[in-house]
Each structure stands twice: as C-alpha cells, then as structure tokens.
C-alpha cells in the first residue's frame, strides 16, 4: 500500500494535462482579445470609407 501511495504522489501526468489546459485557455483569451480589437479597428475603417463614399456620391 505504501508503494501505491508513493507512486501516486510522484505521478505528475495529471499536472501536465492541467498545465496544457491552462496554456490553451490563455492562448484562446489572447486570440479573442486580438480578434475583438482587430474587429473594432476594421469597423472604424469601413465606417470612415463609407462616410467618404457617401459625401463623394452626393
């Protein structure tokens, strides 16, 4: 029984899986933040272009 407990304490495979999960979550958050910022900037650019086209056509 003591060998089983010692092996269980030394086993780090679960910790590795958790670490990979945390890294994946952080990467996902970074991608979402970047896409949100990029989307906002693209919206501003297209709005500015649409405004210039509207004034040019009139």
MMTF fields as JSON, N, C-alpha, C and O atoms, coordinates in Angstrom:
{
  "mmtfVersion": "1.0.0",
  "mmtfProducer": "UNKNOWN",
  "numBonds": 231,
  "numAtoms": 232,
  "numGroups": 58,
  "numChains": 1,
  "numModels": 1,
  "chainsPerModel": [1],
  "groupsPerChain": [58],
  "chainIdList": ["A"],
  "bondAtomList": [4, 2, 8, 6, 12, 10, 16, 14, 20, 18, 24, 22, 28, 26, 32, 30, 36, 34, 40, 38, 44, 42, 48, 46, 52, 50, 56, 54, 60, 58, 64, 62, 68, 66, 72, 70, 76, 74, 80, 78, 84, 82, 88, 86, 92, 90, 96, 94, 100, 98, 104, 102, 108, 106, 112, 110, 116, 114, 120, 118, 124, 122, 128, 126, 132, 130, 136, 134, 140, 138, 144, 142, 148, 146, 152, 150, 156, 154, 160, 158, 164, 162, 168, 166, 172, 170, 176, 174, 180, 178, 184, 182, 188, 186, 192, 190, 196, 194, 200, 198, 204, 202, 208, 206, 212, 210, 216, 214, 220, 218, 224, 222, 228, 226],
  "bondOrderList": [1, 1, 1, 1, 1, 1, 1, 1, 1, 1, 1, 1, 1, 1, 1, 1, 1, 1, 1, 1, 1, 1, 1, 1, 1, 1, 1, 1, 1, 1, 1, 1, 1, 1, 1, 1, 1, 1, 1, 1, 1, 1, 1, 1, 1, 1, 1, 1, 1, 1, 1, 1, 1, 1, 1, 1, 1],
  "groupList": [{"groupName": "UNK", "atomNameList": ["N", "CA", "C", "O"], "elementList": ["N", "C", "C", "O"], "formalChargeList": [0, 0, 0, 0], "bondAtomList": [1, 0, 2, 1, 3, 2], "bondOrderList": [1, 1, 2], "singleLetterCode": "X", "chemCompType": "L-PEPTIDE LINKING"}],
  "groupTypeList": [0, 0, 0, 0, 0, 0, 0, 0, 0, 0, 0, 0, 0, 0, 0, 0, 0, 0, 0, 0, 0, 0, 0, 0, 0, 0, 0, 0, 0, 0, 0, 0, 0, 0, 0, 0, 0, 0, 0, 0, 0, 0, 0, 0, 0, 0, 0, 0, 0, 0, 0, 0, 0, 0, 0, 0, 0, 0],
  "groupIdList": [1, 2, 3, 4, 5, 6, 7, 8, 9, 10, 11, 12, 13, 14, 15, 16, 17, 18, 19, 20, 21, 22, 23, 24, 25, 26, 27, 28, 29, 30, 31, 32, 33, 34, 35, 36, 37, 38, 39, 40, 41, 42, 43, 44, 45, 46, 47, 48, 49, 50, 51, 52, 53, 54, 55, 56, 57, 58],
  "secStructList": [7, 2, 2, 2, 2, 2, 2, 2, 2, 2, 7, 7, 2, 2, 2, 2, 2, 2, 2, 2, 2, 2, 2, 2, 2, 2, 2, 2, 2, 2, 2, 2, 2, 2, 2, 2, 2, 2, 2, 2, 2, 2, 2, 2, 2, 2, 2, 2, 2, 2, 2, 2, 2, 2, 2, 2, 2, 7],
  "xCoordList": [0.829, 0.0, 0.869, 0.541, 1.964, 2.827, 3.475, 3.737, 3.744, 4.313, 3.3, 3.666, 2.045, 0.99, 0.883, 0.761, 0.924, 0.831, 2.051, 1.925, 3.227, 4.447, 4.393, 4.794, 3.899, 3.76, 2.738, 2.933, 1.651, 0.612, 1.14, 0.813, 1.944, 2.494, 3.485, 3.536, 4.27, 5.274, 4.684, 5.323, 3.486, 2.873, 2.51, 1.756, 3.041, 2.783, 2.043, 1.949, 1.526, 0.86, -0.408, -0.722, -1.117, -2.305, -1.958, -2.678, -0.857, -0.419, -0.049, -0.318, 0.566, 0.934, -0.309, -0.332, -1.32, -2.558, -3.215, -3.731, -3.194, -3.769, -2.978, -3.561, -1.663, -0.83, -1.125, -1.236, -1.253, -1.584, -2.958, -3.161, -3.883, -5.209, -5.168, -5.846, -4.375, -4.24, -3.573, -3.977, -2.56, -1.895, -2.87, -2.915, -3.642, -4.636, -5.672, -6.084, -6.09, -7.07, -6.482, -7.167, -5.233, -4.594, -4.425, -4.612, -4.077, -3.955, -5.311, -5.403, -6.36, -7.706, -8.114, -8.704, -7.81, -8.137, -7.379, -7.94, -6.106, -5.306, -5.865, -5.915, -6.287, -6.853, -8.168, -8.417, -8.999, -10.283, -10.055, -10.728, -9.114, -8.824, -8.292, -8.689, -7.405, -6.863, -7.923, -7.958, -8.784, -9.844, -10.839, -11.34, -11.122, -12.043, -11.454, -12.148, -10.18, -9.514, -9.444, -9.728, -9.069, -8.989, -10.354, -10.466, -11.387, -12.738, -13.189, -13.832, -12.848, -13.206, -12.489, -13.078, -11.2, -10.435, -10.95, -11.028, -11.298, -11.848, -13.189, -13.481, -13.996, -15.281, -15.075, -15.781, -14.121, -13.821, -13.358, -13.765, -12.501, -12.001, -13.13, -13.228, -13.976, -15.067, -16.082, -16.661, -16.308, -17.21, -16.646, -17.379, -15.336, -14.698, -14.763, -15.035, -14.518, -14.588, -16.018, -16.237, -16.985, -18.388, -18.775, -19.518, -18.28, -18.581, -17.997, -18.643, -16.777, -16.143, -16.866, -17.027, -17.307, -18.038, -19.383, -19.823, -20.039, -21.337, -21.202, -22.022, -20.187, -20.01, -19.555, -19.858, -18.828, -18.365, -19.504, -19.553, -20.417, -21.515, -22.522, -23.104, -22.748, -23.753, -23.245, -23.917],
  "yCoordList": [-1.193, 0.0, 1.25, 2.231, 1.228, 2.411, 2.668, 3.82, 1.601, 1.794, 2.489, 3.341, 2.121, 2.747, 4.234, 5.049, 4.592, 5.999, 6.771, 7.904, 6.169, 6.839, 7.07, 8.131, 6.081, 6.249, 7.322, 8.099, 7.366, 8.363, 9.77, 10.689, 9.955, 11.272, 11.723, 12.907, 10.794, 11.137, 11.323, 11.93, 10.815, 10.894, 12.34, 12.969, 12.872, 14.257, 14.36, 15.452, 13.27, 13.313, 14.169, 14.847, 14.149, 14.99, 16.461, 17.293, 16.784, 18.17, 18.677, 19.83, 17.821, 18.218, 18.513, 19.492, 17.699, 17.925, 19.236, 19.979, 19.512, 20.765, 21.948, 22.963, 21.834, 22.923, 23.181, 24.331, 22.103, 22.281, 22.92, 23.744, 22.556, 23.169, 24.656, 25.451, 25.026, 26.447, 27.227, 28.35, 26.641, 27.31, 27.498, 28.568, 26.474, 26.577, 27.652, 28.395, 27.737, 28.76, 30.164, 31.073, 30.347, 31.657, 32.042, 33.203, 31.086, 31.369, 31.745, 32.656, 31.05, 31.367, 32.777, 33.504, 33.171, 34.521, 35.564, 36.597, 35.295, 36.232, 36.358, 37.459, 35.242, 35.282, 36.057, 36.848, 35.835, 36.545, 38.044, 38.852, 38.417, 39.832, 40.472, 41.583, 39.78, 40.316, 40.446, 41.446, 39.452, 39.499, 40.614, 41.27, 40.827, 41.9, 43.267, 44.132, 43.45, 44.72, 44.93, 46.022, 43.891, 43.985, 44.282, 45.091, 43.638, 43.878, 45.311, 45.912, 45.851, 47.245, 48.209, 49.175, 47.937, 48.799, 48.702, 49.711, 47.495, 47.337, 48.046, 48.634, 47.998, 48.692, 50.193, 50.833, 50.749, 52.19, 52.529, 53.546, 51.678, 51.938, 51.883, 52.763, 50.864, 50.753, 51.873, 52.334, 52.315, 53.44, 54.712, 55.494, 54.921, 56.098, 56.053, 57.069, 54.897, 54.758, 54.98, 55.648, 54.423, 54.61, 56.083, 56.579, 56.779, 58.205, 59.002, 59.91, 58.666, 59.371, 59.076, 59.969, 57.823, 57.492, 58.185, 58.605, 58.311, 58.96, 60.441, 60.963, 61.112, 62.531, 62.741, 63.773, 61.768, 61.85, 61.652, 62.328, 60.741, 60.427, 61.558, 61.807, 62.248, 63.323, 64.454, 65.48],
  "zCoordList": [0.0, 0.0, 0.0, -0.669, 0.736, 0.782, -0.573, -0.916, -1.363, -2.695, -3.607, -4.416, -3.47, -4.266, -3.951, -4.866, -2.699, -2.289, -2.768, -3.232, -2.66, -3.126, -4.632, -5.111, -5.384, -6.83, -7.169, -8.104, -6.414, -6.645, -6.397, -7.148, -5.366, -5.037, -6.107, -6.44, -6.648, -7.65, -9.049, -9.908, -9.288, -10.61, -10.93, -10.188, -12.027, -12.41, -13.744, -14.304, -14.255, -15.556, -15.513, -16.491, -14.429, -14.301, -14.253, -14.805, -13.596, -13.531, -14.916, -15.254, -15.712, -17.065, -17.896, -18.642, -17.782, -18.526, -18.101, -18.937, -16.817, -16.332, -16.854, -17.235, -16.878, -17.392, -18.871, -19.295, -19.653, -21.063, -21.217, -22.109, -20.373, -20.42, -20.113, -20.764, -19.125, -18.791, -19.915, -20.221, -20.527, -21.649, -22.805, -23.412, -23.109, -24.191, -23.878, -24.768, -22.628, -22.239, -22.388, -22.856, -21.999, -22.139, -23.603, -23.966, -24.435, -25.862, -26.447, -27.27, -26.028, -26.506, -26.099, -26.899, -24.877, -24.412, -25.233, -25.598, -25.523, -26.321, -27.735, -28.284, -28.328, -29.677, -29.686, -30.596, -28.687, -28.611, -28.437, -29.077, -27.577, -27.361, -28.646, -28.998, -29.336, -30.578, -31.657, -32.373, -31.782, -32.79, -32.484, -33.398, -31.219, -30.837, -31.185, -31.718, -30.881, -31.199, -32.702, -33.196, -33.427, -34.881, -35.48, -36.401, -34.966, -35.463, -35.241, -36.101, -34.084, -33.804, -34.733, -35.217, -34.981, -35.882, -37.321, -38.023, -37.756, -39.097, -39.228, -40.27, -38.192, -38.217, -38.389, -39.169, -37.673, -37.806, -39.208, -39.77, -39.783, -41.132, -42.163, -43.019, -42.088, -43.047, -42.871, -43.854, -41.656, -41.416, -42.031, -42.637, -41.874, -42.456, -43.983, -44.622, -44.561, -46.028, -46.515, -47.526, -45.8, -46.196, -46.111, -46.958, -45.102, -44.98, -46.132, -46.655, -46.529, -47.656, -48.961, -49.794, -49.151, -50.357, -50.406, -51.476, -49.275, -49.215, -49.589, -50.344, -49.073, -49.386, -50.832, -51.431, -51.398, -52.767, -53.752, -54.779, -53.46, -54.353, -54.401, -55.457, -53.305, -53.26, -54.049, -54.159]
}
